[in-house]
Amino acid sequence: MNKSRPHLLLVDDEASIREPLGKYLERQGFRVTDAAIASTARSALLSYDIDLVLLDIMMPDEDGLSFCRHISAHDGPPVILLTAKSEETDRIIGLEIGADDYVVKPFSPRELVARIKAVLRRVTSGAPKPDRSGNSFNFDGWTINTTEQTLHDPEGVLVPLSSGEFRMLEALVERAGQVLTRDQLLDLTRGREGGPFDRAIDNQVSRLRRKIERDPKDPQHIKTIWGGGYRFSTTVTRL
Amino acid sequence: MATRVFRLWPKSLYGQILLVAASALLIAQSVNAALLLSGVRTRAVAETSVMVVGRVANQIERHSVDAFDPAINVPSAARERFGSTRAGRRAGVVAMTTSPAPLDIPRADYQSEMSVRAQEFLRQGDIELSDVRISAVSVNALPPELREPQLRRWQATRFRRASGDTPSRAVLFSARLPDGRWVNAAGLVRPNENASIFALLLQTFTLFAAVMIPLALVARRIARPLEDLTKRVRRVGLAGEPEPMERAGPDDVQQLIVAFNAMQARVSNLLGEKDVMLGAIGHDLKTPLAALRVRIESVDDDEEREKMASTIDEMVTILDDILTLARLGKSGEPLQSVDIGAMIESVASEFDRAEVTVSDRRTVAHIRPVLIRRALRNLIGNAITYGNRASLAVREEAGMVFVDIDDDGPGIDAALSENMFEPFVRAERSRSRSTGGSGLGLTISRAIARAHGGDVRLENRSTGGLRATISFKR
């Protein structure tokens, strides 16, 4: 799939977006086929070797989500959802039914191109598509869901975390039992947006401890390994 | 004094109806009781008078008038003899004396009607007594020679009586003998008020039960739907689909409920239309904005293009705020228990100049986290924009959670603080957009807080700076 001009299928019922976006993407070195409705898009999928689908969620007839489910179920090309809603539920549903990424309208075309390239790079490099279909872990009664980015305590109370803290917890939980150095943690937790997540790892860990440890001064979950880094010491079960 | 009266005066319709009815019954029953008691007393006096007159007539018939010798008080001996028999006890005991002049009795105590009837009765029996005077007097007003034998006799028999009250009243009979002397006789009025009071209490109790219980039920039937209605009126236009209220209570109240349901449906429709309209505007504007956002990429001047992009971003922010406001009433987000301390820390972490005073106590509230997050984000953003920094703290009071957001800014004119919640109102007069934002931030925050049973308030801190407080139910 190492084509010089990746072939994109752009599905959007709005001509006012489809046309200029198609032109822009072509200028950026993509080959673009567009479709106004899902049925046209289906036949395009069969006729061409499509590398990636850009899919509007809100469409007449079959909506984007069900088409996305169809593509994903048939092991089709990766999908980036174009959505007008930024509401969390749409985002989560989109990712759960197998979309690779999403952008919220109105999006910056440059950012879209960056996302397209990132998804294509991942597919080309053979890296597994991040499994987002409801990853839940359990430790000591706590539940962490990496798709919805939620943490619930043993009583079922939602404990909101900053995205940095969440990434930190996710990294630690997914590698429970391993010692992670500060450098490793920094790599694992640096978010797409960067920004506040560059704060000192120790700081982040102590905040996290305050939220999930019974006694933050004597942590049972996140243990400090002298000279090493941190280790998540509680047994983690994947749900 | 006035406040005391007001404290006793119940505030609710239910209480007022019952209190008024109970008071009216009490007044009526008091009058009733007074009349009854006075009737009972009059009858007792009449009975005693008949007995006294009968005994006097008997005495005069069986013993000659001459037997009445003031010096030896013959009737007294006769009385002793007669009074010791069972018949005498049953008839009551009468003491008699004669005196040369009439006893000095206050005019007011004369029973004129009784006196006239006694006079007639005696005349028919050919008993020559004139100037008959019957008075009802207190026992203490009796001359001692009439009182003492009476009371002694009473003491002797009181243990055989059902009610042991010492009589307080007596009937005094005076009449002139043909020879010019006066014959005086007295009989104790047997107290019979206890029985009457018992009857009266029973009657009162029955009356209260018969009136107050049905009245309480009827009042409850009116008051309960009204209470229910009040609760619902408070919620009109707030979150959630309103359910029509079931008809209950008397017809008048039912009419009110029907009218309320119709009004609620109208309000709900209007709000729904508003939301649909705002949603449509929001969505329909976003599509051309998205198209525009794509097209401006063809502008070659980087600076110009960046400015265009930021203008579009601004419009999108405003649209998002409008959409949030429009959809607030029908948020699909479920309520869930959330650790509020952790939430404000995580929201504050999105800002550079926001700090949280960490509390040791964990505060958990049942909220819609995405909405509350948004409200907090708006308030923190305001604090940082207008007051340079935000300092947050959580407290809990009376089932409510309060989050204080303090800044170091100039604060606001207290008179304007409520206006700030109006859509598109800003602290700066010019409505300049230099500081960004849609002008809907506070409106949205307050709407979110109110949908959670709380509110947003702004106040200047005494130490300077503004404090915004958002509250919501736990």
Boltz contact constraints between the chains, C-beta under 6 A:
constraints:
  - contact:
      token1: [A, 14]
      token2: [B, 287]
      max_distance: 6.0
  - contact:
      token1: [A, 16]
      token2: [B, 291]
      max_distance: 6.0
  - contact:
      token1: [A, 17]
      token2: [B, 290]
      max_distance: 6.0
  - contact:
      token1: [A, 17]
      token2: [B, 291]
      max_distance: 6.0
  - contact:
      token1: [A, 20]
      token2: [B, 294]
      max_distance: 6.0
  - contact:
      token1: [A, 20]
      token2: [B, 295]
      max_distance: 6.0
  - contact:
      token1: [A, 21]
      token2: [B, 294]
      max_distance: 6.0
  - contact:
      token1: [A, 24]
      token2: [B, 294]
      max_distance: 6.0
  - contact:
      token1: [A, 24]
      token2: [B, 297]
      max_distance: 6.0
  - contact:
      token1: [A, 84]
      token2: [B, 286]
      max_distance: 6.0
  - contact:
      token1: [A, 88]
      token2: [B, 370]
      max_distance: 6.0
  - contact:
      token1: [A, 105]
      token2: [B, 286]
      max_distance: 6.0
  - contact:
      token1: [A, 105]
      token2: [B, 290]
      max_distance: 6.0
  - contact:
      token1: [A, 106]
      token2: [B, 289]
      max_distance: 6.0
  - contact:
      token1: [A, 106]
      token2: [B, 290]
      max_distance: 6.0
  - contact:
      token1: [A, 106]
      token2: [B, 293]
      max_distance: 6.0
  - contact:
      token1: [A, 106]
      token2: [B, 316]
      max_distance: 6.0
  - contact:
      token1: [A, 109]
      token2: [B, 294]
      max_distance: 6.0
  - contact:
      token1: [A, 109]
      token2: [B, 297]
      max_distance: 6.0
  - contact:
      token1: [A, 157]
      token2: [B, 337]
      max_distance: 6.0
  - contact:
      token1: [A, 157]
      token2: [B, 339]
      max_distance: 6.0
  - contact:
      token1: [A, 157]
      token2: [B, 364]
      max_distance: 6.0
  - contact:
      token1: [A, 158]
      token2: [B, 336]
      max_distance: 6.0
  - contact:
      token1: [A, 158]
      token2: [B, 338]
      max_distance: 6.0
  - contact:
      token1: [A, 159]
      token2: [B, 339]
      max_distance: 6.0
  - contact:
      token1: [A, 159]
      token2: [B, 342]
      max_distance: 6.0
  - contact:
      token1: [A, 160]
      token2: [B, 342]
      max_distance: 6.0
  - contact:
      token1: [A, 160]
      token2: [B, 343]
      max_distance: 6.0
  - contact:
      token1: [A, 160]
      token2: [B, 346]
      max_distance: 6.0
  - contact:
      token1: [A, 161]
      token2: [B, 346]
      max_distance: 6.0
  - contact:
      token1: [A, 162]
      token2: [B, 346]
      max_distance: 6.0
  - contact:
      token1: [A, 162]
      token2: [B, 349]
      max_distance: 6.0
  - contact:
      token1: [A, 196]
      token2: [B, 349]
      max_distance: 6.0
  - contact:
      token1: [A, 211]
      token2: [B, 342]
      max_distance: 6.0
